[in-house]
Amino acid sequence: MTDRKEQLASNLAQVEARIAAACASAGREREEVTLIVVTKTYPAGDVRLLAELGVRHVAENKDQDAAPKAAACADLSLNWHFVGQLQTNKARSVASYADVVQSVDRAKLVTALSAGAVRAGRELDCLIQVALDAESGERGERGGVAPDGIEELAAEVAGAPGLRLGGLMTVAPLAGPYAGRQRAAFERLMEFSSSLRVAHPAANMVSAGMSADLEHAVAAGATHVRVGTAVLGVRPGLG
Ligand SMILES: *Cc1c(COP(=O)(O)O)cnc(C)c1O
């Protein structure tokens, strides 16, 4: 094995052990939680090594990086998740390679993704990104719809051709009432997920938790954790 592959294997093993331990203490089966490795800022070669090590789900947050990476890795049959704030004019591109868009936070984006999916002849799973710190009618600083906008947006996704409503996603807020309270934040997201599933029983994905707080997410009931740094290393610069 190359040094890089060994490093990724060892990091993956540590993350896997953390997820397994968190599942065990929450009384959950390991299979209930899907690991998504966030490969943003890292090259397609790393994605290939991760696939060789058994990773099936990867995530990116910028279309201009994700599109060529997904194309370079098209032979690997990975599941590509888009997790970044998404401009409407990038929706068509994202709809051509993403399997899941986790950052749906406004009606205009739903329309654009739907058009892109139909055009590409693809079905996209969409998660509503919830900004737990946003007030009614606002979007959060890091994207996301305010909690009282979930229901309306969910109905738009559910009714849009080419899109499937997958569930909810959040990023633990840095400010506001949930700052530093990841566990409480993720439990709140689970409550919104329960409400959502009354009208949309199949929308059972709950994406929460990153390198620093995945244990809180698993404890709260997340079905998907998004881990970058703990697998690939600290990203140089912003990202
Ligand atoms: C970068 C990113 C992650 C991964 O964060 P780490 O702290 O590196 O694990 C998860 N979710 C989103 C939306 C991200 O942008």
The ligand as an SDF file (V2000), in Angstrom:
LIG
                    3D

 15 15  0  0  0  0  0  0  0  0999 V2000
  -16.9050   20.1100    5.1640 C   0  0  0  0  0  0  0  0  0  0  0  0
  -18.2420   19.6280    5.5700 C   0  0  0  0  0  0  0  0  0  0  0  0
  -18.3830   18.4920    6.3920 C   0  0  0  0  0  0  0  0  0  0  0  0
  -17.2020   17.7400    6.9700 C   0  0  0  0  0  0  0  0  0  0  0  0
  -16.6040   18.4810    7.9780 O   0  0  0  0  0  0  0  0  0  0  0  0
  -15.3640   17.9220    8.8240 P   0  0  0  0  0  0  0  0  0  0  0  0
  -15.3440   18.7660   10.0290 O   0  0  0  0  0  0  0  0  0  0  0  0
  -14.1690   18.0680    7.9560 O   0  0  0  0  0  0  0  0  0  0  0  0
  -15.6620   16.4970    9.1240 O   0  0  0  0  0  0  0  0  0  0  0  0
  -19.6620   18.0830    6.6940 C   0  0  0  0  0  0  0  0  0  0  0  0
  -20.7530   18.7320    6.2370 N   0  0  0  0  0  0  0  0  0  0  0  0
  -20.6620   19.8130    5.4440 C   0  0  0  0  0  0  0  0  0  0  0  0
  -21.9020   20.4870    4.9810 C   0  0  0  0  0  0  0  0  0  0  0  0
  -19.4040   20.3050    5.0870 C   0  0  0  0  0  0  0  0  0  0  0  0
  -19.3160   21.3940    4.3130 O   0  0  0  0  0  0  0  0  0  0  0  0
  1  2  1  0
  2  3  1  0
  2 14  2  0
  3  4  1  0
  3 10  2  0
  4  5  1  0
  5  6  1  0
  6  7  2  0
  6  8  1  0
  6  9  1  0
 10 11  1  0
 11 12  2  0
 12 13  1  0
 12 14  1  0
 14 15  1  0
M  END
$$$$
